[in-house]
Amino acid sequence: MYFLANDGFLDYATAFLNSFRRFNPDLPLCLIPFADDTGALRALQSSHGFSVLDDREVLHACDTVGAAIRGTPRGHFRKLAMWEGPFEEFAYFDSDTVVLHSADFVFDLLADYGFLTAHGNDPTTRRFVWNDSIETTGRLTEEQFGFAGATGFVASRKECLPLADVVRRLPEVRDLLPHMCPGLNDQPMLNYLMVTSGYRYASLSALADAGAEGLAVEWWGGDPVGAVEDGRVVSPDGHPPLFVHWSGTLKQAAAPLVNRALWETYRAGAAPGSPAAAGTDAVTGAAADNASPTGSGAGAVTCTFEDGTTQGWSCRVGSARVTVSDACAHSGTHSLLCSSRTEPWEGPRLALPAPPTPGAAYAFRLWARLAPGEAPADLKLTMERHHTGGTCYDTVVPDTRVAADHWTELGGTYTLTHEATRLVVYAESLHGTVPFHLDDFTMTVSGPAPASAGHTSPYGLTSETDGELIGTVLLNAAAYRDGQRDGGGGKRPLRVLEWGSGRSTLAFPQLLADAGVPCHWTSLEHHRGHLDTELPPLLAARPGVSVRYMDGEPATGHDEAAGTDGVPYTPGTDGVRIDVVCWDRGPLHPHFGVSHYADRAADLDDYVAYPMTAAGAAEAPGPYDVILINGRKRRRCLLTALRLLGERTAVLLHDAGRPYYHCALEAYPAGRFLGDALWIGGKDQDLLTDLAFSPAPTPRSCP
């Protein structure tokens, strides 16, 4: 089971959790974060027995889908993550519900249907999905647009709607936006994808109307539910409530407007008669263990797959499938099978169960075997390390030859030496896409205890370690100006070029301002949706800022002449000037699976080459002191930066651990890796070392 929430919805989520666990004490439950503020919700994990889907790659892809449909990311679209989560079959509940019935029966229905919603096939509620104009498009049959399922509850199977398929079909969805209800977020899109998927679909309400006796259904929170006894609702018509749903305008920030007494029964604490109220664990027994690895100590994990479940293993984003197989086993009768692979990196993965701490040492052991009839191939075990600056990939077990006629042990150790927010271990192949089995996986952990989650960096997607290193380079570069002066006799501003706008666009100039360093910061951004979502209030509050849109709109900023007639405007009183130049090329994720390969061909020529144009050169006469590359097309930006090198220019690349950037690094006369995910390059190795590792000047001491 999945639910979607964040701390801003804590009261509703608490009522949902208490009610769900009363009637479903053993069903595995997983939180999909609606937003990043989930610290208070996570504090309920042990008492209410749920896991958290923390896959940043998947959540970011959901945000990208939301931005493509609604213009900006919307947390509602993160429910798409359920098709990439740990459960092969599942149901999803909105968290503005109280659950009043066991949900086990849903899995019996999924034997016949690919998708189930709670409510649908109701002409009076079709307007919450489709405008009447959908009938004239010819894109959907009357049966399809008449389904109009309410997606506050969805049950499905993992193979029915992979996230890669959603991304691939976005152009179809966008074509139908004029015919979709404009006030809803994910519901119209999900309806289109469900009814055109090729899988059977139905609603609980329609099945009940068709004669499914005693079937539990959704009750709308806007209708009085009647008598409530011991936290239960008495149903007069033979169809008990699976859940009561306060959708639409029926809720306030703190409590529902209608049927408040029922909701408050569950919000106040453990419901009468619940396992928690009786002083027992909310989740007990083997059923809870079926969907997750078993532990034998702090952080230890063992997976044998003998219970017939994947025990928390899932497939990386792509078309591959991860299932339990009885075709062969290293011990017992079952193993994990990864099949239908289309890329070497597609393979089974397991999110490690506790927030990691630098210094922790992990020991892994598992057995691998290729599917029958496959020629020998090399498999490896890789650690996917998520940190506040992005994602890095570290080898745990190097390429090891595996065959189809016997089991091969893969064993290795991994010591976490850098900051990390999440660790995911996965198996992949060096080349090819052979199907393979895994079995008898064990992991043990030694070293520091797991740290608490939720820490964020003031530098946005750059880790604190790397942010501090960038700050050191900037301050030392300012000291290396040797007292150069501008035309008016003042200190010559530090010239910085940045590809990829974000929090860094404000954080680093502020660091320079605090140190008394005048600065001209030019930031280039390819995605207007990102810029307009993240930065406008912060940029507007700062003097000395201009924003120039390169798609026909006038510049904005504190000086109307800036960027329009060549007249330079005055920096802020702290000596900092920030020019943001933005194109509208949309979100691009060229390395996010096969469905994004077309992003590599996106036209970002103007964005990459802008510093070489007359307009770009006019903004920063003379060489740049520091160039920061943290956006799209980083290899091409590296090569453009190479043409901009002065004798003392430092080029900083973020996420430098990604191998596909390294061919461009080789073109530089000097360079080195440093920090969590940085590389620094330029003309002189000694200078780069001084910039990165010499003590930074103290505030107000830079010449």
C-alpha positions in Angstrom: 0.0 0.0 0.0 1.1 3.6 -0.7 0.1 7.0 0.6 1.2 10.5 -0.4 1.9 13.1 2.2 4.3 15.6 3.7 4.5 17.5 7.0 2.1 20.2 5.7 -0.5 17.4 5.7 0.5 15.9 9.0 -2.9 16.0 10.7 -4.7 14.2 7.8 -1.8 11.7 7.4 -2.0 10.9 11.1 -5.7 10.1 10.9 -5.1 8.1 7.8 -2.3 6.1 9.5 -4.2 5.4 12.6 -7.3 4.2 10.7 -5.3 2.2 8.1 -3.4 0.3 10.8 -6.5 -0.5 12.8 -8.1 -2.4 9.9 -4.9 -3.4 8.1 -2.3 -4.2 10.8 -0.2 -6.5 8.5 -0.3 -4.9 5.1 3.1 -3.3 4.1 2.7 0.4 3.7 5.0 3.0 2.0 5.0 6.8 2.1 5.6 8.7 -1.1 6.9 12.1 -0.1 4.6 14.8 -1.5 7.5 17.3 -0.9 10.8 17.1 0.9 9.5 18.2 4.3 8.7 14.8 5.8 10.7 14.8 9.1 7.6 14.8 11.4 6.0 12.0 9.3 9.2 9.9 9.4 9.0 10.1 13.2 5.8 7.9 12.9 7.5 5.2 10.9 8.2 2.8 13.7 4.9 3.2 15.5 2.8 2.9 12.3 5.0 0.5 10.4 5.7 2.1 7.0 8.7 2.6 4.8 9.5 5.7 2.7 10.1 5.7 -1.1 13.2 7.9 -1.1 14.4 7.3 -4.7 15.3 10.8 -5.7 15.7 9.8 -9.3 12.2 8.5 -9.5 10.7 11.4 -7.5 12.5 13.9 -9.8 11.1 12.1 -12.8 7.6 12.5 -11.4 8.3 16.2 -10.7 9.4 16.5 -14.4 6.1 15.0 -15.5 4.2 17.4 -13.3 6.1 20.3 -14.8 5.3 19.1 -18.3 1.6 19.0 -17.5 1.1 21.8 -15.1 4.0 24.2 -15.9 5.7 23.7 -12.5 6.3 20.5 -10.5 3.3 19.4 -8.4 3.6 16.9 -5.6 0.4 15.2 -6.8 2.3 13.6 -9.7 4.6 11.8 -7.3 1.9 9.1 -6.9 3.3 7.9 -10.3 6.2 6.6 -8.2 4.0 3.7 -7.0 4.7 1.9 -10.4 8.4 2.1 -9.6 8.3 1.2 -5.9 8.9 -2.1 -4.0 5.5 -3.7 -4.5 4.5 -5.9 -7.5 0.8 -5.4 -6.7 -0.4 -2.5 -4.7 -3.1 0.1 -3.9 -2.8 3.8 -3.2 -4.8 6.0 -0.8 -5.0 9.8 -0.7 -4.1 10.8 2.8 -7.2 12.9 3.3 -9.0 9.7 4.1 -9.8 7.4 7.0 -9.7 3.7 6.1 -12.5 1.6 7.7 -12.1 -1.8 6.2 -9.5 -4.4 5.3 -8.0 -3.8 1.8 -7.0 -7.4 1.2 -9.8 -8.0 -1.2 -8.3 -5.6 -3.7 -5.5 -8.0 -4.6 -8.1 -10.7 -5.6 -9.6 -8.1 -8.0 -6.2 -7.4 -9.5 -6.1 -10.9 -10.9 -8.7 -9.6 -13.4 -7.9 -5.9 -13.8 -4.8 -3.8 -14.4 -6.3 -0.7 -12.8 -9.0 -0.2 -10.2 -10.3 3.1 -8.9 -12.7 3.5 -6.1 -15.2 5.6 -8.0 -15.9 5.9 -11.7 -18.5 5.4 -14.6 -20.6 8.2 -13.1 -21.8 10.8 -15.6 -22.3 13.4 -12.8 -18.6 13.4 -11.9 -17.1 13.1 -15.4 -16.5 16.9 -15.3 -13.7 16.3 -12.8 -11.8 14.5 -15.5 -12.9 15.6 -18.9 -14.4 18.7 -20.5 -17.3 18.0 -22.9 -15.0 18.7 -25.8 -13.3 15.3 -25.3 -16.2 13.8 -27.2 -15.3 15.6 -30.4 -11.6 14.6 -30.5 -12.1 11.0 -31.6 -9.1 10.1 -29.4 -11.2 8.1 -26.9 -14.2 5.9 -27.1 -17.4 6.6 -25.2 -16.5 3.8 -22.8 -13.0 5.2 -22.2 -14.0 8.8 -21.5 -17.1 7.6 -19.6 -14.9 5.8 -17.1 -13.6 9.0 -15.5 -12.1 7.3 -12.5 -11.4 9.2 -9.3 -7.7 8.6 -8.6 -7.7 9.3 -4.8 -7.6 5.5 -4.7 -5.8 3.4 -7.3 -5.0 -0.3 -7.3 -2.7 -1.7 -10.0 0.3 -3.9 -10.8 3.8 -2.7 -11.3 4.0 -3.7 -15.0 0.9 -1.8 -16.0 2.3 1.8 -16.0 6.1 2.1 -15.8 7.3 5.6 -15.4 9.3 5.4 -18.7 6.0 4.8 -20.5 4.5 7.8 -18.8 7.4 10.0 -20.0 7.2 8.5 -23.5 3.5 9.3 -23.8 3.7 12.9 -22.5 3.2 14.4 -26.0 -0.1 12.5 -26.3 -1.2 13.8 -22.9 -0.2 17.4 -23.7 -2.2 17.3 -26.9 -5.4 16.6 -24.8 -4.8 19.3 -22.1 -7.5 21.6 -23.6 -10.0 18.8 -23.1 -9.0 18.0 -19.5 -10.5 19.4 -16.4 -8.2 22.4 -15.6 -8.6 22.3 -11.9 -7.3 18.8 -11.3 -3.6 17.8 -11.3 -2.8 14.2 -12.0 -6.4 12.8 -12.3 -7.1 13.5 -16.0 -3.7 12.4 -17.1 -3.9 9.1 -15.2 -7.3 8.4 -16.6 -6.0 8.8 -20.2 -3.0 6.6 -19.5 -5.2 3.9 -17.7 -7.9 3.6 -20.4 -5.4 3.5 -23.3 -2.9 1.2 -21.6 -4.4 -2.0 -23.0 -5.1 -3.4 -19.5 -8.6 -3.9 -18.1 -9.9 -1.2 -15.8 -12.8 -0.8 -13.5 -14.1 1.0 -10.4 -15.2 -0.4 -7.1 -18.5 1.6 -7.4 -19.3 0.1 -10.8 -18.5 -3.4 -9.6 -20.8 -2.9 -6.6 -23.6 -1.5 -8.9 -23.1 -4.6 -11.1 -23.9 -6.9 -8.2 -20.7 -7.5 -6.3 -22.4 -8.2 -3.0 -20.9 -6.6 0.1 -18.0 -5.0 -1.8 -16.4 -2.2 0.2 -16.4 1.1 -1.7 -15.5 4.8 -1.3 -17.8 7.0 0.8 -17.6 10.7 0.0 -16.8 12.8 3.1 -19.4 15.4 2.0 -22.3 13.1 2.8 -23.2 12.4 6.4 -21.9 8.9 7.2 -24.5 8.2 9.9 -23.9 6.4 13.1 -20.3 5.9 14.2 -19.7 3.1 16.8 -16.3 2.3 18.2 -14.7 4.0 15.2 -16.7 2.1 12.7 -19.5 3.3 10.4 -22.7 1.2 10.1 -23.6 0.7 6.4 -27.3 0.3 5.7 -27.1 -0.6 2.0 -24.8 -3.6 2.2 -21.7 -1.9 0.8 -19.5 -0.9 3.7 -17.0 2.0 3.4 -13.5 1.0 2.4 -12.6 4.5 3.2 -14.2 8.0 3.7 -12.6 10.6 1.5 -12.6 14.4 2.2 -11.8 15.4 -1.3 -12.1 18.8 -3.0 -13.1 21.7 -0.8 -14.3 19.6 2.1 -11.2 20.0 4.2 -9.5 22.9 6.0 -5.8 23.0 7.0 -6.5 21.5 10.4 -9.7 19.4 10.0 -12.5 18.4 7.7 -15.6 20.5 7.5 -18.0 17.5 7.3 -18.0 14.3 9.4 -15.4 15.9 11.6 -16.2 13.6 14.6 -15.2 10.5 12.6 -12.0 12.1 11.5 -11.1 13.4 15.0 -11.6 9.9 16.4 -8.6 8.8 14.4 -6.6 12.0 14.4 -6.6 12.0 18.2 -4.6 8.8 18.5 -4.7 5.1 18.2 -8.3 4.1 17.3 -10.4 2.1 19.8 -9.6 -1.6 19.4 -6.5 -1.0 17.2 -3.3 -3.0 17.8 -1.5 0.2 18.9 -4.2 0.9 21.5 -3.7 -2.6 22.9 -0.1 -2.0 23.4 1.2 -4.2 20.5 3.2 -3.4 17.4 1.2 -1.9 14.6 2.8 -4.3 12.1 3.5 -7.9 13.1 4.0 -11.2 11.5 5.5 -12.5 8.3 3.3 -10.5 6.0 5.1 -7.3 6.9 8.4 -8.9 6.2 7.4 -10.2 2.8 7.9 -6.9 1.1 11.2 -5.9 2.7 14.5 -7.5 3.6 14.9 -9.2 7.0 17.5 -8.0 9.5 19.7 -9.8 12.0 21.3 -6.8 13.6 21.7 -3.0 13.2 21.6 -2.4 9.5 22.0 -6.1 8.6 20.0 -7.4 5.6 19.3 -10.9 4.4 17.2 -11.8 1.3 16.4 -15.4 0.3 13.1 -14.8 -1.6 11.7 -18.0 -0.1 8.4 -16.2 0.9 7.7 -15.6 -2.8 8.2 -11.8 -2.7 11.0 -9.6 -4.0 11.7 -8.5 -0.4 12.2 -4.9 -1.3 14.2 -5.4 -4.5 12.9 -3.5 -7.5 14.1 -2.6 -11.0 16.0 0.6 -11.8 14.0 2.9 -14.1 13.7 1.3 -17.5 11.8 -1.6 -19.1 13.4 -4.5 -17.1 11.3 -6.6 -14.7 12.3 -8.0 -11.3 10.3 -11.1 -10.2 10.6 -14.1 -7.9 11.4 -17.3 -9.8 11.3 -21.0 -8.9 13.3 -22.0 -12.1 16.5 -22.2 -10.0 17.8 -21.4 -6.6 21.1 -21.3 -4.8 19.4 -22.5 -1.7 15.8 -23.3 -1.0 13.4 -23.1 -4.0 13.3 -19.4 -5.1 15.6 -16.8 -6.4 15.2 -13.2 -7.8 15.1 -13.0 -11.6 15.9 -9.8 -13.6 14.6 -10.0 -17.2 13.4 -7.9 -20.2 16.5 -5.7 -19.9 17.2 -3.2 -22.7 20.3 -1.5 -21.2 23.3 -2.9 -19.3 22.7 -0.7 -16.3 19.1 -2.0 -15.9 19.1 -4.4 -13.0 17.7 -5.2 -9.6 18.3 -2.7 -6.9 17.8 -2.5 -3.1 17.6 0.7 -1.1 19.6 0.3 2.0 17.4 0.6 5.1 19.0 3.3 7.2 20.3 6.8 6.5 24.1 6.4 5.9 27.0 8.0 7.9 30.5 8.6 6.5 32.8 5.9 7.9 30.3 3.1 7.8 31.6 -0.1 6.3 29.3 -2.4 4.3 30.0 -6.1 3.5 28.0 -7.7 0.7 27.7 -11.3 -0.4 25.3 -12.8 -3.0 25.1 -15.5 -5.6 24.4 -14.9 -9.3 23.5 -17.2 -12.2 22.5 -16.4 -15.8 19.1 -17.6 -17.2 19.3 -21.0 -18.9 20.8 -21.0 -22.4 22.6 -17.6 -22.0 26.3 -17.3 -22.9 28.7 -16.4 -20.0 28.7 -12.6 -19.2 30.2 -10.2 -16.7 28.1 -8.9 -13.8 29.0 -6.4 -11.2 27.6 -4.8 -8.0 27.4 -1.0 -7.9 26.6 1.4 -5.1 24.4 4.4 -6.1 25.2 7.1 -3.7 22.8 10.0 -3.4 24.0 13.2 -1.9 22.8 16.8 -1.8 24.9 17.5 -4.9 23.5 14.7 -7.1 24.3 11.0 -7.5 27.6 9.1 -7.8 28.2 5.5 -8.7 30.9 3.4 -6.9 31.9 -0.1 -7.7 31.4 -2.6 -4.9 32.2 -5.9 -6.8 34.0 -5.5 -10.1 33.1 -7.3 -13.3 32.8 -11.0 -12.6 32.2 -13.8 -15.1 28.9 -15.5 -14.5 27.5 -18.5 -16.4 24.1 -20.2 -16.8 25.1 -23.7 -15.5 26.3 -22.8 -12.0 26.1 -20.2 -9.3 28.9 -17.6 -8.8 29.6 -15.7 -5.6 29.8 -11.9 -5.8 31.3 -10.5 -2.6 32.9 -7.2 -1.7 33.1 -4.4 0.8 32.3 -0.7 0.6 33.3 2.1 3.0 31.3 5.3 2.8 33.9 8.1 2.7 31.7 11.0 1.7 28.4 12.6 2.7 25.3 10.7 1.5 21.6 11.0 1.9 20.7 7.5 0.6 22.5 4.4 -0.7 21.1 1.9 -3.2 23.0 -1.2 -4.2 22.2 -2.7 -7.6 23.5 -5.4 -10.0 24.3 -4.7 -13.6 26.3 -6.1 -16.5 29.3 -4.7 -18.3 27.8 -5.2 -21.7 24.6 -6.8 -23.1 21.2 -7.3 -21.5 21.2 -11.0 -20.4 18.6 -12.1 -17.9 20.0 -13.3 -14.6 19.1 -14.7 -11.2 20.3 -13.5 -7.7 20.0 -15.4 -4.5 21.1 -15.5 -0.8 21.9 -11.8 -0.5 23.5 -10.7 2.8 24.7 -7.3 3.9 26.3 -6.3 7.2 27.2 -2.9 8.5 29.9 -1.8 10.9 31.2 1.6 11.9 29.3 4.8 12.8 25.6 4.5 13.6 23.2 5.7 10.9 22.6 9.5 11.0 19.2 11.2 10.9 17.8 12.1 7.5 16.6 15.4 6.2 19.8 17.5 6.2 19.9 20.0 3.3 22.7 22.1 1.9 22.5 25.9 1.7 24.0 25.6 -1.8 21.0 23.7 -3.2 22.1 20.6 -5.1 25.7 21.1 -4.2 26.9 19.3 -1.0 28.1 21.5 1.9 31.6 20.1 1.4 31.7 21.0 -2.2 29.9 24.4 -1.5 32.6 25.3 0.9 35.3 24.3 -1.6 33.7 26.5 -4.3 33.6 29.4 -1.8 37.3 28.9 -1.0 38.2 29.0 -4.7 36.1 32.1 -5.2 37.7 34.0 -2.3 41.2 32.9 -3.3 40.6 33.9 -6.9 39.6 37.3 -5.6 42.9 37.6 -3.7 44.8 36.6 -6.9 43.5 39.7 -8.7 46.5 41.5 -7.4 44.7 44.7 -6.7 43.5 45.2 -10.3 41.2 48.2 -10.6 38.2 48.9 -12.8 37.9 52.0 -15.0 36.7 54.1 -12.1 39.6 53.4 -9.9 37.7 50.9 -7.7 38.5 47.3 -7.2 37.9 45.3 -10.3 34.9 43.0 -9.7 35.5 39.3 -9.6 34.1 37.9 -12.9 32.2 34.6 -12.5 30.3 32.7 -15.2 27.8 30.0 -14.2 26.0 27.5 -16.4 23.0 26.3 -14.5 21.1 28.7 -12.2 19.8 27.8 -8.7 20.5 28.5 -5.1 24.1 28.8 -5.9 23.3 31.9 -8.0 22.5 33.7 -4.8 24.5 31.9 -2.1 27.9 32.4 -3.6 27.5 36.0 -4.5 26.3 36.6 -1.0 29.4 34.9 0.3 31.6 37.2 -1.7 29.6 40.2 -0.6 30.1 39.2 3.1 33.8 39.1 2.4 33.8 42.5 0.8 34.5 41.2 -2.7 32.8 43.1 -5.6 31.5 40.6 -8.0 29.9 40.4 -11.5 28.1 37.0 -11.6 26.6 35.9 -15.0 24.3 32.9 -14.7 22.9 31.0 -17.7 19.8 28.8 -17.4 18.2 26.6 -20.1 14.9 25.9 -18.4 12.6 28.8 -17.7 10.2 26.6 -15.7 13.0 25.9 -13.2 14.1 29.5 -13.0 10.6 30.9 -12.5 9.7 28.3 -9.9 12.8 28.5 -7.8 14.3 32.0 -7.9 12.0 35.0 -8.7 11.2 36.0 -5.1 14.8 35.7 -4.0 16.1 37.6 -7.1 13.5 40.3 -6.7 14.5 40.9 -3.1 18.2 41.5 -4.1 19.5 44.8 -5.5 21.8 44.7 -8.6 20.0 41.8 -10.3 18.7 41.5 -13.9 16.9 38.6 -15.5 16.9 38.5 -19.3 14.7 36.0 -21.2 16.1 35.1 -24.6 12.8 34.2 -26.2 11.3 37.5 -27.1 10.5 38.9 -23.6 12.0 42.1 -22.3 14.6 42.0 -19.6 13.5 42.5 -16.0 15.6 43.9 -13.1 16.4 46.9 -11.0 17.7 48.9 -13.9 15.3 49.0 -16.9 18.2 49.9 -19.2 20.2 46.8 -18.3 20.7 44.5 -21.2 18.6 46.7 -23.6 20.7 49.6 -24.7 24.2 48.7 -23.6 24.0 51.0 -20.6 25.5 49.2 -17.6 23.4 49.5 -14.4 24.8 50.0 -10.9 25.5 46.9 -8.8 24.0 46.6 -5.4 25.4 48.6 -2.5 27.4 45.5 -1.5 29.2 45.6 -4.9 27.5 42.5 -6.3 25.9 42.4 -9.7 24.0 39.3 -10.9 22.9 38.9 -14.6 20.7 35.9 -15.2 20.2 34.9 -18.9 17.4 32.4 -19.5 16.2 30.3 -22.4 12.9 28.3 -22.5 14.1 24.9 -23.6 12.1 22.9 -21.0 13.2 20.2 -18.6 15.9 17.9 -20.0 17.1 14.7 -18.4 19.3 13.0 -21.1 20.6 10.3 -18.8 17.3 9.3 -17.2 16.7 6.0 -18.9 16.0 5.1 -22.5 12.9 7.3 -22.8 15.1 10.5 -22.4 17.7 9.7 -25.0 16.0 12.3 -27.3 16.9 15.0 -24.8 20.5 14.6 -25.9 19.6 16.2 -29.2 17.9 19.2 -27.7 19.0 22.5 -29.2 21.0 24.3 -26.5 23.5 25.9 -28.9 22.7 29.4 -27.8 22.9 28.5 -24.1 26.3 26.8 -24.5 27.8 29.4 -26.8 26.4 32.6 -25.2 29.7 33.6 -23.5 31.4 33.6 -26.9 28.8 35.9 -28.5 29.1 39.7 -28.6 26.4 40.0 -26.0 28.1 37.6 -23.7 31.5 39.1 -24.1 30.1 42.6 -23.4 28.9 41.5 -20.0 32.3 40.4 -18.8 35.1 42.3 -20.6 38.3 40.4 -20.1 38.7 36.8 -18.9 36.5 35.2 -16.3 38.2 34.5 -12.9 36.0 31.5 -12.2 33.6 29.4 -14.3 31.1 27.1 -12.6 29.5 24.4 -14.7 26.4 22.9 -13.1 23.7 22.8 -15.8 22.9 20.8 -18.9 25.4 20.0 -21.7 28.3 20.0 -19.3 30.7 18.4 -21.8 30.1 21.1 -24.3 30.2 23.8 -21.7 33.6 22.5 -20.6 34.9 22.9 -24.1 33.5 26.4 -24.4 35.0 27.3 -21.0 38.4 26.0 -22.4 38.2 28.8 -25.0 37.5 31.3 -22.3 40.5 30.4 -20.1 42.7 33.2 -18.9 46.0 32.5 -17.2 44.4 32.4 -13.8 40.9 31.2 -14.7 39.6 28.3 -12.6 36.9 26.0 -14.1 34.7 24.1 -11.6 32.6 21.1 -12.7 29.9 19.7 -10.4 28.9 16.0 -10.5 32.4 15.3 -11.9 32.2 11.7 -11.0 30.0 10.9 -14.0 32.3 9.1 -16.5 30.7 10.6 -19.6 32.1 14.1 -18.7 35.7 12.8 -18.5 36.5 13.0 -22.2 36.1 16.8 -22.0 38.3 17.0 -18.9 41.2 15.5 -20.9 41.4 18.6 -23.1 42.5 20.8 -20.1 46.2 21.6 -19.5 45.7 21.0 -15.8 43.0 19.6 -13.5 42.2 17.5 -10.5 39.2 16.0 -8.6 38.3 17.2 -5.2 35.6 17.1 -2.5 32.5 15.0 -3.0 31.8 15.6 -6.7 34.0 18.4 -7.9 36.7 18.8 -10.5 38.8 22.0 -11.0 40.7 22.7 -14.2 42.7 25.5 -15.7 46.2 26.2 -17.2 48.4 25.7 -14.2 48.3 22.8 -11.7 50.0 24.7 -8.9 47.6 27.6 -9.2 44.7 25.2 -9.0 46.0 23.6 -5.9 46.5 27.0 -4.3 43.0 28.2 -5.2 41.4 25.0 -3.8 43.5 24.4 -0.7 45.1 27.6 0.5 43.3 29.1 3.5 40.6 31.5 2.2 41.1 35.2 3.0 39.1 36.3 6.0 36.1 38.5 5.4 36.8 42.0 4.4 40.5 41.2 3.8 40.4 40.6 0.0 42.2 43.2 -2.1 
